[in-house]
Amino acid sequence: MPNKNSKKGHIPKRICVICKKKDYKENLLRFVIIEGGIIFDIKQRLHQRGYYVCDENQCIQKLEKWKKKKRLKT
């Protein structure tokens, strides 16, 4: 009988910061904000706070506006 608490086979989901669509982590682009600039983390190994965005042009184009809005909040 398999352990129900086992995470084997679990695929994490993340939410796009622009459109709020929930999708599998592997289908989204991860980026971090370093020194005021957006850096895409292709290998997903940078140790800063990571954000996720859809691979659609609409969301990527709105990313700069989102960054300015976020900076105002913090």
Beta strands, then each sheet from edge to edge (+ up, - down):
strand 1: 13-15
strand 2: 22-24
strand 3: 29-34
strand 4: 37-40
strand 5: 50-53
sheet 1: 1+ 2-
sheet 2: 4+ 3- 5+
end
